[in-house]
Amino acid sequence: MSKLHLVFGGRVADPQGLEFTNPDDLHVVGIFPDYAKAEAAWRANAQRTVDDATMKYVVVHLHKLLQPEG
């Protein structure tokens, strides 16, 4: 199985947390086949919104959710 990664972002209630204030407005950047591509996509979007402290982008390791033991 490939190691899929999801990158998405949105507004958070607290910049240090992961409580997204409006899940309907999440920006799904995409699903990537490896961490390096996911990190590049995350970095591009995070840097684009760096001046907005309530915007947060994250990388989710989908492969760990699909096969937690691996």
PyMOL Python script that loads the backbone (N, CA, C, O; Angstrom):
from pymol import cmd

cmd.read_pdbstr("""\
ATOM      1  N   MET A   1       0.843  -1.179   0.000  1.00  0.00           N
ATOM      2  CA  MET A   1       0.000   0.000   0.000  1.00  0.00           C
ATOM      3  C   MET A   1       0.887   1.241   0.000  1.00  0.00           C
ATOM      4  O   MET A   1       1.871   1.315   0.736  1.00  0.00           O
ATOM      5  N   SER A   2       0.530   2.203  -0.827  1.00  0.00           N
ATOM      6  CA  SER A   2       1.286   3.464  -0.834  1.00  0.00           C
ATOM      7  C   SER A   2       0.969   4.245   0.436  1.00  0.00           C
ATOM      8  O   SER A   2      -0.070   4.032   1.061  1.00  0.00           O
ATOM      9  N   LYS A   3       1.845   5.125   0.802  1.00  0.00           N
ATOM     10  CA  LYS A   3       1.674   5.908   2.026  1.00  0.00           C
ATOM     11  C   LYS A   3       1.019   7.239   1.681  1.00  0.00           C
ATOM     12  O   LYS A   3       1.691   8.246   1.458  1.00  0.00           O
ATOM     13  N   LEU A   4      -0.312   7.217   1.644  1.00  0.00           N
ATOM     14  CA  LEU A   4      -1.092   8.386   1.251  1.00  0.00           C
ATOM     15  C   LEU A   4      -1.148   9.425   2.359  1.00  0.00           C
ATOM     16  O   LEU A   4      -1.209   9.098   3.544  1.00  0.00           O
ATOM     17  N   HIS A   5      -1.126  10.696   1.939  1.00  0.00           N
ATOM     18  CA  HIS A   5      -1.194  11.820   2.864  1.00  0.00           C
ATOM     19  C   HIS A   5      -2.214  12.835   2.357  1.00  0.00           C
ATOM     20  O   HIS A   5      -2.232  13.174   1.174  1.00  0.00           O
ATOM     21  N   LEU A   6      -3.054  13.312   3.256  1.00  0.00           N
ATOM     22  CA  LEU A   6      -4.062  14.329   2.962  1.00  0.00           C
ATOM     23  C   LEU A   6      -3.582  15.663   3.503  1.00  0.00           C
ATOM     24  O   LEU A   6      -3.099  15.741   4.632  1.00  0.00           O
ATOM     25  N   VAL A   7      -3.712  16.710   2.706  1.00  0.00           N
ATOM     26  CA  VAL A   7      -3.374  18.066   3.153  1.00  0.00           C
ATOM     27  C   VAL A   7      -4.639  18.907   3.076  1.00  0.00           C
ATOM     28  O   VAL A   7      -5.294  18.974   2.035  1.00  0.00           O
ATOM     29  N   PHE A   8      -4.973  19.544   4.189  1.00  0.00           N
ATOM     30  CA  PHE A   8      -6.128  20.439   4.203  1.00  0.00           C
ATOM     31  C   PHE A   8      -5.893  21.538   5.229  1.00  0.00           C
ATOM     32  O   PHE A   8      -4.981  21.460   6.053  1.00  0.00           O
ATOM     33  N   GLY A   9      -6.730  22.556   5.160  1.00  0.00           N
ATOM     34  CA  GLY A   9      -6.597  23.655   6.102  1.00  0.00           C
ATOM     35  C   GLY A   9      -7.891  24.406   6.273  1.00  0.00           C
ATOM     36  O   GLY A   9      -8.854  24.205   5.532  1.00  0.00           O
ATOM     37  N   GLY A  10      -7.898  25.279   7.266  1.00  0.00           N
ATOM     38  CA  GLY A  10      -9.066  26.100   7.535  1.00  0.00           C
ATOM     39  C   GLY A  10      -8.826  26.948   8.765  1.00  0.00           C
ATOM     40  O   GLY A  10      -7.731  26.961   9.328  1.00  0.00           O
ATOM     41  N   ARG A  11      -9.860  27.653   9.172  1.00  0.00           N
ATOM     42  CA  ARG A  11      -9.768  28.520  10.352  1.00  0.00           C
ATOM     43  C   ARG A  11      -9.885  27.688  11.623  1.00  0.00           C
ATOM     44  O   ARG A  11     -10.710  26.779  11.718  1.00  0.00           O
ATOM     45  N   VAL A  12      -9.040  28.019  12.596  1.00  0.00           N
ATOM     46  CA  VAL A  12      -9.068  27.326  13.875  1.00  0.00           C
ATOM     47  C   VAL A  12      -9.432  28.309  14.986  1.00  0.00           C
ATOM     48  O   VAL A  12      -9.190  29.511  14.878  1.00  0.00           O
ATOM     49  N   ALA A  13     -10.021  27.769  16.056  1.00  0.00           N
ATOM     50  CA  ALA A  13     -10.402  28.600  17.197  1.00  0.00           C
ATOM     51  C   ALA A  13      -9.164  29.091  17.941  1.00  0.00           C
ATOM     52  O   ALA A  13      -9.131  30.219  18.433  1.00  0.00           O
ATOM     53  N   ASP A  14      -8.156  28.240  18.018  1.00  0.00           N
ATOM     54  CA  ASP A  14      -6.910  28.556  18.726  1.00  0.00           C
ATOM     55  C   ASP A  14      -5.750  28.146  17.825  1.00  0.00           C
ATOM     56  O   ASP A  14      -5.690  26.988  17.413  1.00  0.00           O
ATOM     57  N   PRO A  15      -4.835  29.045  17.507  1.00  0.00           N
ATOM     58  CA  PRO A  15      -3.727  28.710  16.609  1.00  0.00           C
ATOM     59  C   PRO A  15      -2.869  27.535  17.072  1.00  0.00           C
ATOM     60  O   PRO A  15      -2.167  26.928  16.263  1.00  0.00           O
ATOM     61  N   GLN A  16      -2.918  27.210  18.358  1.00  0.00           N
ATOM     62  CA  GLN A  16      -2.140  26.077  18.856  1.00  0.00           C
ATOM     63  C   GLN A  16      -2.944  24.786  18.874  1.00  0.00           C
ATOM     64  O   GLN A  16      -2.419  23.736  19.244  1.00  0.00           O
ATOM     65  N   GLY A  17      -4.215  24.851  18.477  1.00  0.00           N
ATOM     66  CA  GLY A  17      -5.080  23.673  18.510  1.00  0.00           C
ATOM     67  C   GLY A  17      -5.499  23.224  17.128  1.00  0.00           C
ATOM     68  O   GLY A  17      -5.047  23.750  16.111  1.00  0.00           O
ATOM     69  N   LEU A  18      -6.379  22.235  17.119  1.00  0.00           N
ATOM     70  CA  LEU A  18      -6.876  21.678  15.860  1.00  0.00           C
ATOM     71  C   LEU A  18      -8.397  21.721  15.766  1.00  0.00           C
ATOM     72  O   LEU A  18      -8.995  20.942  15.024  1.00  0.00           O
ATOM     73  N   GLU A  19      -9.022  22.622  16.509  1.00  0.00           N
ATOM     74  CA  GLU A  19     -10.477  22.759  16.439  1.00  0.00           C
ATOM     75  C   GLU A  19     -10.817  23.726  15.308  1.00  0.00           C
ATOM     76  O   GLU A  19     -10.696  24.943  15.453  1.00  0.00           O
ATOM     77  N   PHE A  20     -11.245  23.160  14.180  1.00  0.00           N
ATOM     78  CA  PHE A  20     -11.592  23.984  13.020  1.00  0.00           C
ATOM     79  C   PHE A  20     -12.971  24.585  13.247  1.00  0.00           C
ATOM     80  O   PHE A  20     -13.920  23.874  13.577  1.00  0.00           O
ATOM     81  N   THR A  21     -13.077  25.904  13.070  1.00  0.00           N
ATOM     82  CA  THR A  21     -14.303  26.614  13.418  1.00  0.00           C
ATOM     83  C   THR A  21     -15.442  26.387  12.436  1.00  0.00           C
ATOM     84  O   THR A  21     -16.607  26.466  12.828  1.00  0.00           O
ATOM     85  N   ASN A  22     -15.144  26.109  11.182  1.00  0.00           N
ATOM     86  CA  ASN A  22     -16.199  25.877  10.199  1.00  0.00           C
ATOM     87  C   ASN A  22     -15.760  24.762   9.241  1.00  0.00           C
ATOM     88  O   ASN A  22     -15.209  25.040   8.175  1.00  0.00           O
ATOM     89  N   PRO A  23     -16.004  23.515   9.617  1.00  0.00           N
ATOM     90  CA  PRO A  23     -15.579  22.397   8.772  1.00  0.00           C
ATOM     91  C   PRO A  23     -16.144  22.433   7.354  1.00  0.00           C
ATOM     92  O   PRO A  23     -15.552  21.856   6.442  1.00  0.00           O
ATOM     93  N   ASP A  24     -17.281  23.104   7.156  1.00  0.00           N
ATOM     94  CA  ASP A  24     -17.849  23.206   5.806  1.00  0.00           C
ATOM     95  C   ASP A  24     -16.967  24.029   4.877  1.00  0.00           C
ATOM     96  O   ASP A  24     -17.060  23.900   3.656  1.00  0.00           O
ATOM     97  N   ASP A  25     -16.118  24.869   5.443  1.00  0.00           N
ATOM     98  CA  ASP A  25     -15.260  25.741   4.632  1.00  0.00           C
ATOM     99  C   ASP A  25     -13.812  25.279   4.561  1.00  0.00           C
ATOM    100  O   ASP A  25     -12.942  26.063   4.180  1.00  0.00           O
ATOM    101  N   LEU A  26     -13.530  24.033   4.917  1.00  0.00           N
ATOM    102  CA  LEU A  26     -12.153  23.531   4.847  1.00  0.00           C
ATOM    103  C   LEU A  26     -11.648  23.567   3.411  1.00  0.00           C
ATOM    104  O   LEU A  26     -12.387  23.297   2.465  1.00  0.00           O
ATOM    105  N   HIS A  27     -10.384  23.903   3.277  1.00  0.00           N
ATOM    106  CA  HIS A  27      -9.739  23.891   1.964  1.00  0.00           C
ATOM    107  C   HIS A  27      -8.972  22.577   1.841  1.00  0.00           C
ATOM    108  O   HIS A  27      -7.932  22.396   2.473  1.00  0.00           O
ATOM    109  N   VAL A  28      -9.492  21.666   1.026  1.00  0.00           N
ATOM    110  CA  VAL A  28      -8.811  20.390   0.798  1.00  0.00           C
ATOM    111  C   VAL A  28      -7.818  20.612  -0.337  1.00  0.00           C
ATOM    112  O   VAL A  28      -8.204  20.834  -1.485  1.00  0.00           O
ATOM    113  N   VAL A  29      -6.545  20.548   0.001  1.00  0.00           N
ATOM    114  CA  VAL A  29      -5.492  20.768  -0.989  1.00  0.00           C
ATOM    115  C   VAL A  29      -5.357  19.548  -1.875  1.00  0.00           C
ATOM    116  O   VAL A  29      -5.264  19.672  -3.096  1.00  0.00           O
ATOM    117  N   GLY A  30      -5.346  18.350  -1.262  1.00  0.00           N
ATOM    118  CA  GLY A  30      -5.271  17.131  -2.051  1.00  0.00           C
ATOM    119  C   GLY A  30      -4.725  15.955  -1.270  1.00  0.00           C
ATOM    120  O   GLY A  30      -4.376  16.064  -0.094  1.00  0.00           O
ATOM    121  N   ILE A  31      -4.662  14.824  -1.961  1.00  0.00           N
ATOM    122  CA  ILE A  31      -4.090  13.595  -1.423  1.00  0.00           C
ATOM    123  C   ILE A  31      -2.820  13.317  -2.208  1.00  0.00           C
ATOM    124  O   ILE A  31      -2.808  13.381  -3.438  1.00  0.00           O
ATOM    125  N   PHE A  32      -1.750  13.007  -1.482  1.00  0.00           N
ATOM    126  CA  PHE A  32      -0.438  12.868  -2.096  1.00  0.00           C
ATOM    127  C   PHE A  32       0.155  11.490  -1.813  1.00  0.00           C
ATOM    128  O   PHE A  32      -0.096  10.917  -0.753  1.00  0.00           O
ATOM    129  N   PRO A  33       0.942  10.953  -2.751  1.00  0.00           N
ATOM    130  CA  PRO A  33       1.447   9.586  -2.631  1.00  0.00           C
ATOM    131  C   PRO A  33       2.632   9.421  -1.687  1.00  0.00           C
ATOM    132  O   PRO A  33       3.004   8.295  -1.355  1.00  0.00           O
ATOM    133  N   ASP A  34       3.226  10.518  -1.253  1.00  0.00           N
ATOM    134  CA  ASP A  34       4.346  10.420  -0.315  1.00  0.00           C
ATOM    135  C   ASP A  34       4.428  11.698   0.516  1.00  0.00           C
ATOM    136  O   ASP A  34       3.848  12.727   0.172  1.00  0.00           O
ATOM    137  N   TYR A  35       5.162  11.598   1.611  1.00  0.00           N
ATOM    138  CA  TYR A  35       5.233  12.722   2.546  1.00  0.00           C
ATOM    139  C   TYR A  35       5.908  13.946   1.936  1.00  0.00           C
ATOM    140  O   TYR A  35       5.502  15.075   2.213  1.00  0.00           O
ATOM    141  N   ALA A  36       6.925  13.742   1.117  1.00  0.00           N
ATOM    142  CA  ALA A  36       7.644  14.885   0.537  1.00  0.00           C
ATOM    143  C   ALA A  36       6.711  15.760  -0.299  1.00  0.00           C
ATOM    144  O   ALA A  36       6.782  16.986  -0.217  1.00  0.00           O
ATOM    145  N   LYS A  37       5.846  15.154  -1.091  1.00  0.00           N
ATOM    146  CA  LYS A  37       4.905  15.933  -1.912  1.00  0.00           C
ATOM    147  C   LYS A  37       3.845  16.586  -1.033  1.00  0.00           C
ATOM    148  O   LYS A  37       3.439  17.721  -1.284  1.00  0.00           O
ATOM    149  N   ALA A  38       3.399  15.873  -0.005  1.00  0.00           N
ATOM    150  CA  ALA A  38       2.410  16.436   0.913  1.00  0.00           C
ATOM    151  C   ALA A  38       3.005  17.618   1.673  1.00  0.00           C
ATOM    152  O   ALA A  38       2.344  18.639   1.863  1.00  0.00           O
ATOM    153  N   GLU A  39       4.250  17.474   2.104  1.00  0.00           N
ATOM    154  CA  GLU A  39       4.903  18.563   2.832  1.00  0.00           C
ATOM    155  C   GLU A  39       5.076  19.798   1.945  1.00  0.00           C
ATOM    156  O   GLU A  39       4.899  20.925   2.409  1.00  0.00           O
ATOM    157  N   ALA A  40       5.416  19.592   0.689  1.00  0.00           N
ATOM    158  CA  ALA A  40       5.570  20.724  -0.233  1.00  0.00           C
ATOM    159  C   ALA A  40       4.236  21.453  -0.413  1.00  0.00           C
ATOM    160  O   ALA A  40       4.199  22.683  -0.441  1.00  0.00           O
ATOM    161  N   ALA A  41       3.149  20.702  -0.534  1.00  0.00           N
ATOM    162  CA  ALA A  41       1.817  21.303  -0.679  1.00  0.00           C
ATOM    163  C   ALA A  41       1.412  22.022   0.606  1.00  0.00           C
ATOM    164  O   ALA A  41       0.865  23.124   0.561  1.00  0.00           O
ATOM    165  N   TRP A  42       1.683  21.392   1.756  1.00  0.00           N
ATOM    166  CA  TRP A  42       1.383  22.014   3.042  1.00  0.00           C
ATOM    167  C   TRP A  42       2.161  23.326   3.180  1.00  0.00           C
ATOM    168  O   TRP A  42       1.595  24.358   3.540  1.00  0.00           O
ATOM    169  N   ARG A  43       3.459  23.273   2.889  1.00  0.00           N
ATOM    170  CA  ARG A  43       4.321  24.446   3.051  1.00  0.00           C
ATOM    171  C   ARG A  43       3.845  25.599   2.160  1.00  0.00           C
ATOM    172  O   ARG A  43       3.798  26.745   2.605  1.00  0.00           O
ATOM    173  N   ALA A  44       3.498  25.306   0.928  1.00  0.00           N
ATOM    174  CA  ALA A  44       3.045  26.350   0.002  1.00  0.00           C
ATOM    175  C   ALA A  44       1.787  27.038   0.526  1.00  0.00           C
ATOM    176  O   ALA A  44       1.679  28.264   0.476  1.00  0.00           O
ATOM    177  N   ASN A  45       0.840  26.251   1.028  1.00  0.00           N
ATOM    178  CA  ASN A  45      -0.406  26.832   1.529  1.00  0.00           C
ATOM    179  C   ASN A  45      -0.211  27.520   2.871  1.00  0.00           C
ATOM    180  O   ASN A  45      -0.790  28.581   3.103  1.00  0.00           O
ATOM    181  N   ALA A  46       0.583  26.949   3.752  1.00  0.00           N
ATOM    182  CA  ALA A  46       0.839  27.565   5.049  1.00  0.00           C
ATOM    183  C   ALA A  46       1.566  28.898   4.873  1.00  0.00           C
ATOM    184  O   ALA A  46       1.254  29.868   5.563  1.00  0.00           O
ATOM    185  N   GLN A  47       2.520  28.951   3.967  1.00  0.00           N
ATOM    186  CA  GLN A  47       3.246  30.197   3.739  1.00  0.00           C
ATOM    187  C   GLN A  47       2.367  31.258   3.094  1.00  0.00           C
ATOM    188  O   GLN A  47       2.537  32.452   3.340  1.00  0.00           O
ATOM    189  N   ARG A  48       1.430  30.814   2.269  1.00  0.00           N
ATOM    190  CA  ARG A  48       0.513  31.749   1.617  1.00  0.00           C
ATOM    191  C   ARG A  48      -0.388  32.445   2.636  1.00  0.00           C
ATOM    192  O   ARG A  48      -0.822  33.576   2.417  1.00  0.00           O
ATOM    193  N   THR A  49      -0.668  31.764   3.752  1.00  0.00           N
ATOM    194  CA  THR A  49      -1.574  32.316   4.764  1.00  0.00           C
ATOM    195  C   THR A  49      -0.840  32.663   6.064  1.00  0.00           C
ATOM    196  O   THR A  49      -1.473  32.761   7.115  1.00  0.00           O
ATOM    197  N   VAL A  50       0.463  32.846   6.010  1.00  0.00           N
ATOM    198  CA  VAL A  50       1.283  33.051   7.206  1.00  0.00           C
ATOM    199  C   VAL A  50       0.856  34.270   8.026  1.00  0.00           C
ATOM    200  O   VAL A  50       1.052  34.275   9.241  1.00  0.00           O
ATOM    201  N   ASP A  51       0.296  35.275   7.422  1.00  0.00           N
ATOM    202  CA  ASP A  51      -0.100  36.482   8.141  1.00  0.00           C
ATOM    203  C   ASP A  51      -1.450  36.347   8.840  1.00  0.00           C
ATOM    204  O   ASP A  51      -1.867  37.266   9.546  1.00  0.00           O
ATOM    205  N   ASP A  52      -2.130  35.235   8.661  1.00  0.00           N
ATOM    206  CA  ASP A  52      -3.438  35.004   9.276  1.00  0.00           C
ATOM    207  C   ASP A  52      -3.290  33.905  10.335  1.00  0.00           C
ATOM    208  O   ASP A  52      -3.274  32.718  10.008  1.00  0.00           O
ATOM    209  N   ALA A  53      -3.183  34.306  11.591  1.00  0.00           N
ATOM    210  CA  ALA A  53      -2.917  33.347  12.672  1.00  0.00           C
ATOM    211  C   ALA A  53      -4.027  32.325  12.868  1.00  0.00           C
ATOM    212  O   ALA A  53      -3.798  31.277  13.470  1.00  0.00           O
ATOM    213  N   THR A  54      -5.222  32.611  12.372  1.00  0.00           N
ATOM    214  CA  THR A  54      -6.317  31.648  12.568  1.00  0.00           C
ATOM    215  C   THR A  54      -6.435  30.639  11.435  1.00  0.00           C
ATOM    216  O   THR A  54      -7.295  29.759  11.475  1.00  0.00           O
ATOM    217  N   MET A  55      -5.586  30.756  10.435  1.00  0.00           N
ATOM    218  CA  MET A  55      -5.573  29.761   9.344  1.00  0.00           C
ATOM    219  C   MET A  55      -4.505  28.725   9.638  1.00  0.00           C
ATOM    220  O   MET A  55      -3.374  29.063   9.989  1.00  0.00           O
ATOM    221  N   LYS A  56      -4.873  27.458   9.493  1.00  0.00           N
ATOM    222  CA  LYS A  56      -3.929  26.384   9.770  1.00  0.00           C
ATOM    223  C   LYS A  56      -4.081  25.295   8.715  1.00  0.00           C
ATOM    224  O   LYS A  56      -5.194  24.903   8.365  1.00  0.00           O
ATOM    225  N   TYR A  57      -2.951  24.816   8.215  1.00  0.00           N
ATOM    226  CA  TYR A  57      -2.916  23.684   7.290  1.00  0.00           C
ATOM    227  C   TYR A  57      -2.232  22.517   7.976  1.00  0.00           C
ATOM    228  O   TYR A  57      -1.287  22.706   8.741  1.00  0.00           O
ATOM    229  N   VAL A  58      -2.707  21.315   7.704  1.00  0.00           N
ATOM    230  CA  VAL A  58      -2.173  20.119   8.339  1.00  0.00           C
ATOM    231  C   VAL A  58      -1.961  19.014   7.303  1.00  0.00           C
ATOM    232  O   VAL A  58      -2.560  19.016   6.228  1.00  0.00           O
ATOM    233  N   VAL A  59      -1.087  18.072   7.666  1.00  0.00           N
ATOM    234  CA  VAL A  59      -0.864  16.856   6.883  1.00  0.00           C
ATOM    235  C   VAL A  59      -1.392  15.693   7.707  1.00  0.00           C
ATOM    236  O   VAL A  59      -0.996  15.515   8.859  1.00  0.00           O
ATOM    237  N   VAL A  60      -2.282  14.904   7.124  1.00  0.00           N
ATOM    238  CA  VAL A  60      -2.836  13.726   7.788  1.00  0.00           C
ATOM    239  C   VAL A  60      -2.258  12.495   7.113  1.00  0.00           C
ATOM    240  O   VAL A  60      -2.318  12.364   5.891  1.00  0.00           O
ATOM    241  N   HIS A  61      -1.704  11.605   7.900  1.00  0.00           N
ATOM    242  CA  HIS A  61      -1.121  10.366   7.379  1.00  0.00           C
ATOM    243  C   HIS A  61      -2.246   9.344   7.185  1.00  0.00           C
ATOM    244  O   HIS A  61      -2.544   8.558   8.084  1.00  0.00           O
ATOM    245  N   LEU A  62      -2.860   9.367   6.009  1.00  0.00           N
ATOM    246  CA  LEU A  62      -3.995   8.479   5.746  1.00  0.00           C
ATOM    247  C   LEU A  62      -3.614   7.011   5.864  1.00  0.00           C
ATOM    248  O   LEU A  62      -4.416   6.191   6.311  1.00  0.00           O
ATOM    249  N   HIS A  63      -2.405   6.684   5.469  1.00  0.00           N
ATOM    250  CA  HIS A  63      -1.975   5.279   5.525  1.00  0.00           C
ATOM    251  C   HIS A  63      -1.975   4.751   6.954  1.00  0.00           C
ATOM    252  O   HIS A  63      -2.189   3.558   7.166  1.00  0.00           O
ATOM    253  N   LYS A  64      -1.738   5.618   7.942  1.00  0.00           N
ATOM    254  CA  LYS A  64      -1.770   5.197   9.333  1.00  0.00           C
ATOM    255  C   LYS A  64      -3.200   4.976   9.826  1.00  0.00           C
ATOM    256  O   LYS A  64      -3.431   4.168  10.725  1.00  0.00           O
ATOM    257  N   LEU A  65      -4.148   5.685   9.244  1.00  0.00           N
ATOM    258  CA  LEU A  65      -5.546   5.482   9.589  1.00  0.00           C
ATOM    259  C   LEU A  65      -6.094   4.212   8.949  1.00  0.00           C
ATOM    260  O   LEU A  65      -6.916   3.510   9.539  1.00  0.00           O
ATOM    261  N   LEU A  66      -5.627   3.924   7.729  1.00  0.00           N
ATOM    262  CA  LEU A  66      -6.108   2.756   7.014  1.00  0.00           C
ATOM    263  C   LEU A  66      -5.480   1.464   7.513  1.00  0.00           C
ATOM    264  O   LEU A  66      -6.126   0.416   7.508  1.00  0.00           O
ATOM    265  N   GLN A  67      -4.226   1.534   7.943  1.00  0.00           N
ATOM    266  CA  GLN A  67      -3.517   0.382   8.486  1.00  0.00           C
ATOM    267  C   GLN A  67      -2.741   0.820   9.722  1.00  0.00           C
ATOM    268  O   GLN A  67      -1.533   1.038   9.638  1.00  0.00           O
ATOM    269  N   PRO A  68      -3.413   0.954  10.879  1.00  0.00           N
ATOM    270  CA  PRO A  68      -2.777   1.510  12.058  1.00  0.00           C
ATOM    271  C   PRO A  68      -1.544   0.728  12.537  1.00  0.00           C
ATOM    272  O   PRO A  68      -0.642   1.309  13.140  1.00  0.00           O
ATOM    273  N   GLU A  69      -1.502  -0.568  12.276  1.00  0.00           N
ATOM    274  CA  GLU A  69      -0.369  -1.363  12.750  1.00  0.00           C
ATOM    275  C   GLU A  69       0.865  -1.212  11.872  1.00  0.00           C
ATOM    276  O   GLU A  69       1.949  -1.642  12.266  1.00  0.00           O
ATOM    277  N   GLY A  70       0.731  -0.613  10.694  1.00  0.00           N
ATOM    278  CA  GLY A  70       1.853  -0.542   9.764  1.00  0.00           C
ATOM    279  C   GLY A  70       2.454   0.743   9.663  1.00  0.00           C
ATOM    280  O   GLY A  70       3.410   0.921   8.908  1.00  0.00           O
TER     281      GLY A  70
END
""", "prot")
cmd.dss("prot")
cmd.show_as("cartoon", "prot")
cmd.util.cbc("prot")
cmd.orient("prot")
